[in-house]
Amino acid sequence: MKVTTVFKRNMDAFIKDSRYIVNKGSTRSSKTYSILQVLCTIAEYTPTPLTISIVSESMPHLKRGCIRDFKDILQKEEKWDVQYWNATDKTYKWNNCLIEFFSVDNAGKVHGPSRDILYINECINIKYEIYRQLAIRTTQSIFLDCNPSHSFWLDEKILSQDDRAILIHSTYKDNEYLNTTQVEEIESNKNDKDWWLVYGEGLTGTRQGLVIRNWDIVTKMPDEYKKHWIGIDFGFTNDPTAIVDIRLHEGELWIDELLYKKEYDNPMIANVLSQCGIPSDTPIVADSAEPKSIKEISSYGWKVEAAQKGRDSINTGLSVLNRYKKHITRRSVNIIDEYRNYRWRTDPSGDSMNIPIDSYNHSIDAQRYVCLNNLLEKNKGVTYSVIKGRK
């Protein structure tokens, strides 16, 4: 098994019977992968049966993260056996051990039976009370990891108050298996001070500078709604195509991610709309920079119009979007990720420039297009003083 120094430090902490093994670090430091390797090693060599719970904020997040990595680890070692995988319950039986994956929105799991070892992936996205319910039902070690974008209960309740906690700090430099291109891509963000602090150096940042506010996560879209739109931001090789479903219900926006992938051409986009059951008369607003794409998708029977861009259209669209309370479906993991990372640029003094960064914005751009065409009070104009100067 190829392992990084992060694996070795976590294994050493477990061998020493540490109660809380906390991993804070940068992007691509191998935190998640290394902890899963540790858990696989424990399950393979333990002399007694164990129950190991691997938990995250949502099942989509688990499927795209821990579950995928877990399978990859076992497959590389030629130890994955599909007969031991229960795809319905998301459990794997190995050497008399039960490894279970579940999300915190499953109340029965959170308040259910106990376990021997707990791993909470991206614990920064989980409320303290949920963590506490899981922790009191865990008899041995608790692994936690996160990119520390701000201080939260992990710092206040565990690291600063419990001497049974060990902190493992890591950066991308601790991952010996990153190639030159990956390292260069990470280091190209050094001039973005706030981003670099958290995702480059793995140090605790602050909540300042976030563009999108006034939102929460919900289980599903409303069955009844007043208005319905689809937003599309085109991408292909370097950027993903983002398709979002937006519904207006009781003065609030409900938003669902339909697509967030690269290398989708126009026929494939039209097919996604069809497979998602979107009525053909639903208004679709797409990036006006690609009129040929708009025309081609329209030829498949969809009602597509170009976004009404203009001077300050980015800030104007964001202002309109921020006027509304927004409910994001739990499965919309890329929208949630963008909301948590889309920030205002700052000058060398750290002051806001009122210009958003040009990243973490693909699904947000699709949402802006809908706002500009359908929610902007055109006759009254718009002010974005409500967002100007926020850090």
PyMOL commands that set and color helices and strands:
alter all, ss='L'
color gray80, all
select helices_A, chain A and resi 5-15+31-45+59-64+66-76+82-84+107-110+123-125+128-135+153-159+172-174+180-187+193-200+266-275+291-298+313-323+333-341+362-374
alter helices_A, ss='H'
color red, helices_A
select strands_A, chain A and resi 20-25+51-56+85-86+91-94+97-103+117-120+142-146+165-170+215-218+227-233+241-249+252-261+284-286+304-306+326-329+344-346+352-356
alter strands_A, ss='S'
color yellow, strands_A
deselect
rebuild
show_as cartoon
